[in-house]
């Protein structure tokens, strides 16, 4: 019975759709939060594995490549074994990879194990949403709300969990917890989800050449993006070789996918799903904003202000709670007040405004003010989730559904890795600029500098410093302040730039079609319970 999925519609007094949601909850928490949680512990893991900043990039890069490898196998595997079983296979790989992560002795091991867990995650995330939606064919609004609340708001709640685990145990327990949560989810998957394995397996066409070309292109993108700063950009021969490799692979992929009758990455599938494509681009702006602000606030709190990781985690909580409230309103009150496109545009615009408020943070900003701003930011960003999910779902049709999912997942996954790297590069370059500018302003004959040095020297002297090192100590204190102030100005500039990302989302949301009929009627039409053809 368990292996075939239970056929009865009510189990222990609860209807099957809600058991499917319960079965998905531990999977969403562990598989979907992997990127957010591991970002919190990455510095600790790099120190433990004796990995530098640039060496550690191989770990995150391998995870993204693994995800892409899994995502673009989904269509073929789903035609062979069904959606639920692909989901279970992916979860098994994720459990195996997490178990290997937990015992990694070094960077090479961790890179390989992250590829395995990433491969499993790719299979899971490309099937999970459709699996949940299929169990709510007539209540899709609730499926959107559940998926949005558990899948997105928890990305701001889970860093606190990661911080406490690291502080009370160590970073390896993050992966150990992934193992047992994954096993729980796997058991519940076989017990509560319908077995949709096709009775007759249709002829499978797999574009192996296109698959290899696309994965190689992704590798080239990540190498180019992650190593460019280390190489010195245009001044490096390595950068030129990496750029040439990327261009050759990208052009070869586009040409191949254009001439092949059934390619792995079908650009011809995009015009029939215009709403889906626009929704996924808008979603990429949503994802970039989510990771950029959450990551920027976390590093600002921990690295610059010196707060414990747990305090940083608590600061993010109002953002997660704000998203939950916003999604609850989107599922109940707001659909009758504003059209979906207007809510999406207003939510993105409000997200930009609040993000720009973060560009005022400095060395002395009150942490409770930051927490309050996180709550407002969560409300703004959370109001965009259900409209994005609904637009994406309605834009699909069975003929291009699986290819669209692969394209959409590409738009979704790549920003996850690129955003953290972009945050770091933008902040470091801005900090260097402001440090240089402040150093040029700090000339000895300026009265304000001289007065400051004298006061610092007096303070150092009253605390018992000898005459010989009073000046040396005062200068060292001023230099430290200069570096920290430059870093704070760097964060201000970072959040100012990030604020333009949701504005891009406003532009693409404006291109989406306006809905003329009632929201709930449209949701009932957006169903995924029709069988999709194998790729």
Residue pairs with C-beta under 8 A, 6 or more apart in sequence:
2 190
2 191
3 190
3 195
4 195
5 84
5 190
5 191
5 192
5 193
5 194
5 195
6 16
6 191
6 192
7 194
8 16
9 15
9 16
10 16
11 19
11 192
16 135
16 192
16 194
17 135
17 136
17 139
17 142
17 143
19 192
20 131
20 132
20 135
20 192
20 193
21 132
21 135
21 143
21 146
22 188
22 192
23 185
23 188
23 189
23 191
23 192
23 193
24 128
24 131
24 132
24 150
24 185
25 150
25 185
26 181
26 182
26 184
26 185
26 188
27 91
27 124
27 128
27 181
27 182
27 185
27 189
28 128
28 147
28 150
28 151
28 154
29 150
29 154
29 158
29 181
30 94
30 98
30 177
30 178
30 181
30 182
30 185
31 91
31 94
31 120
31 121
31 124
31 125
31 128
31 178
31 182
32 125
32 151
32 154
32 155
33 154
33 155
33 158
34 63
34 117
34 121
34 178
35 63
35 291
35 416
36 155
36 156
36 158
36 159
36 162
36 291
36 294
37 158
37 159
37 161
37 162
37 174
38 45
38 60
38 162
38 174
39 159
39 295
39 298
39 420
40 159
40 162
40 163
40 166
40 298
40 309
40 313
41 162
41 166
41 171
41 174
42 56
42 59
42 60
44 166
44 170
44 171
45 51
45 56
45 59
45 110
45 171
46 52
46 53
46 55
46 56
48 170
48 171
49 56
49 104
49 105
49 106
49 107
49 110
50 106
50 107
51 59
51 107
54 226
54 227
54 230
55 107
56 107
57 226
57 227
57 421
58 107
58 111
59 107
59 110
59 111
59 114
60 114
60 226
60 417
60 420
61 219
61 222
61 223
61 226
61 417
62 111
62 112
62 114
62 115
62 118
63 114
63 115
63 117
63 118
63 121
63 417
64 118
64 218
64 222
64 413
64 414
64 416
64 417
65 115
65 118
65 215
65 218
65 219
65 222
66 97
66 114
66 115
66 116
66 117
66 118
66 119
66 120
66 121
66 122
67 118
67 119
67 121
67 122
67 125
67 413
68 122
68 214
68 215
68 218
68 410
68 413
69 115
69 118
69 119
69 122
69 215
70 90
70 93
70 118
70 119
70 120
70 121
70 122
70 123
70 124
70 126
71 122
71 123
71 125
71 126
71 406
71 409
71 410
71 413
72 122
72 211
72 214
72 215
72 264
72 265
72 406
73 122
73 123
73 211
74 86
74 122
74 123
74 126
74 127
74 402
74 405
74 406
75 402
75 403
75 405
75 406
75 534
75 535
76 204
76 206
76 534
76 535
77 86
77 89
77 123
78 86
78 127
78 402
78 532
78 534
78 535
79 198
79 201
79 202
79 204
79 533
79 534
79 535
80 198
80 201
80 204
80 534
81 89
81 197
82 195
82 196
82 197
82 198
83 127
83 130
83 131
83 134
83 196
84 127
84 131
84 189
84 193
84 194
84 195
84 196
84 197
85 195
85 197
86 123
86 127
87 123
87 124
87 127
87 128
87 131
87 189
87 193
88 186
88 189
88 190
89 120
89 123
90 119
90 120
90 121
90 122
90 123
90 124
90 127
91 120
91 123
91 124
91 182
91 185
91 186
91 189
92 120
92 186
93 116
93 117
93 119
93 120
93 123
94 117
94 120
94 121
94 124
94 178
94 182
95 120
95 178
95 179
95 182
95 183
95 186
96 116
96 117
96 120
97 113
97 114
97 115
97 116
97 117
97 118
97 119
97 120
98 113
98 117
98 175
98 176
98 178
98 179
98 182
99 175
99 179
100 109
100 112
100 113
100 116
100 117
101 110
101 113
101 114
101 117
101 172
101 175
101 178
102 172
102 173
102 175
102 176
102 179
103 172
104 110
104 113
117 178
122 409
122 413
125 409
126 405
126 406
126 409
129 147
130 405
130 528
131 193
132 143
132 146
132 147
133 140
133 143
133 393
133 527
133 528
133 529
134 194
134 196
134 528
134 529
135 143
135 193
135 194
136 142
136 143
137 527
137 529
138 524
140 393
140 523
140 524
140 526
140 527
141 331
141 386
141 519
141 520
141 523
142 331
144 331
144 385
144 386
144 389
144 390
144 393
144 523
145 327
145 328
145 330
145 331
145 386
147 389
148 323
148 327
148 382
148 385
148 386
148 389
149 323
149 324
149 327
149 328
152 290
152 323
152 327
152 382
152 385
153 320
153 321
153 323
153 324
153 327
153 378
153 382
154 320
155 290
155 294
155 320
156 290
156 294
156 316
156 317
156 319
156 320
156 323
156 374
156 378
157 316
157 317
157 320
159 294
159 298
159 309
159 312
159 313
159 316
160 310
160 313
160 314
160 316
160 317
161 313
162 174
162 309
162 313
163 308
163 309
163 310
163 312
163 313
164 310
164 313
165 171
165 173
165 174
165 177
166 173
166 174
166 309
167 308
167 309
167 310
196 531
198 531
202 533
202 534
204 534
204 535
205 262
205 534
205 535
206 264
206 535
207 260
207 262
207 263
207 264
209 256
209 260
210 253
210 256
210 257
210 260
210 263
210 264
210 265
211 264
213 249
213 252
213 253
213 256
214 253
214 264
214 265
216 249
217 246
217 249
217 250
217 253
218 414
220 242
220 245
220 246
220 249
220 250
221 246
221 414
222 417
223 242
224 239
224 242
224 243
224 246
225 418
225 421
226 421
227 238
227 239
227 242
228 239
228 242
229 425
229 428
231 238
231 239
231 242
232 239
233 239
234 240
253 265
254 267
256 263
257 263
257 264
257 265
257 266
257 267
258 267
262 535
264 406
264 535
265 403
265 406
265 407
265 410
266 400
266 403
266 407
269 400
269 403
269 404
269 407
270 277
270 404
270 407
272 397
272 399
272 400
273 395
273 396
273 397
273 400
273 404
274 395
275 391
275 392
275 394
275 395
275 512
275 513
276 391
276 392
276 395
276 396
276 404
276 408
277 395
277 404
277 407
277 408
278 391
278 395
278 508
278 509
278 511
278 512
279 388
279 391
279 392
279 395
279 512
280 392
280 407
280 408
280 411
280 412
281 411
281 508
282 344
282 348
282 384
282 388
282 391
282 505
282 508
282 509
282 512
283 388
283 392
283 408
283 411
283 412
284 411
284 412
284 415
285 348
285 501
285 502
285 504
285 505
285 508
286 348
286 381
286 384
286 385
286 388
286 502
286 505
287 412
287 415
287 416
287 419
288 415
288 419
288 498
288 501
289 351
289 355
289 381
289 498
289 501
289 502
289 505
290 381
291 415
291 416
291 419
291 420
292 419
292 422
292 423
292 494
292 498
292 501
293 355
293 358
293 377
293 495
293 498
294 316
294 319
295 419
295 420
295 423
296 358
296 423
296 427
296 491
296 494
296 495
296 498
297 312
297 315
297 316
297 358
297 370
297 374
298 312
298 316
299 423
299 427
300 361
300 491
301 307
301 311
301 312
301 315
301 367
301 370
302 308
302 309
302 312
303 487
304 363
304 484
304 487
304 488
304 491
305 363
305 367
307 315
307 367
311 367
314 371
315 367
315 370
315 371
315 374
316 374
317 371
317 374
318 371
318 372
318 374
318 375
318 378
319 374
319 375
319 377
319 378
319 381
320 378
321 375
321 378
322 374
322 375
322 376
322 377
322 378
322 379
322 380
322 381
322 382
323 378
323 379
323 381
323 382
323 385
324 382
325 378
325 379
325 382
326 347
326 378
326 379
326 380
326 381
326 382
326 383
326 385
327 382
327 383
327 385
327 386
329 383
330 343
330 382
330 383
330 385
330 386
330 387
331 386
334 343
334 383
335 518
335 519
335 520
336 519
338 346
339 514
339 515
340 387
340 390
340 391
340 515
340 519
341 387
341 509
341 510
341 512
341 513
341 514
341 515
343 383
343 384
343 387
344 384
344 387
344 388
344 391
344 505
344 509
344 512
345 506
345 509
345 510
346 383
347 380
347 381
347 382
347 383
347 384
347 387
348 384
348 502
348 503
348 505
348 506
348 509
349 502
349 503
349 506
350 379
350 380
350 383
351 377
351 380
351 381
351 384
351 502
351 505
352 499
352 500
352 501
352 502
352 503
352 506
353 380
353 499
354 373
354 376
354 377
354 380
355 377
355 495
355 498
355 499
355 501
355 502
356 495
356 496
356 499
357 373
357 376
358 370
358 373
358 377
358 495
359 492
359 493
359 494
359 495
359 496
359 499
360 492
361 370
361 488
361 491
361 492
361 495
362 485
362 488
362 489
362 492
363 484
363 485
363 488
381 502
384 505
390 519
390 522
390 523
390 526
391 512
392 408
393 526
393 528
394 522
394 525
394 526
395 404
396 404
396 405
396 528
398 530
398 531
398 532
398 533
399 533
401 528
401 532
402 532
402 533
402 534
402 535
403 535
423 494
426 493
426 494
426 497
427 487
427 490
427 491
427 493
427 494
428 490
430 489
430 490
430 493
430 494
431 486
431 487
431 489
431 490
432 486
433 490
434 485
434 486
434 489
434 490
434 493
435 482
435 483
435 486
438 482
438 485
438 486
439 482
442 449
442 478
442 482
443 449
444 450
452 478
453 471
453 474
453 475
453 478
456 474
456 477
456 478
457 470
457 471
457 473
457 474
460 470
460 473
460 474
460 477
461 467
461 470
465 473
515 522
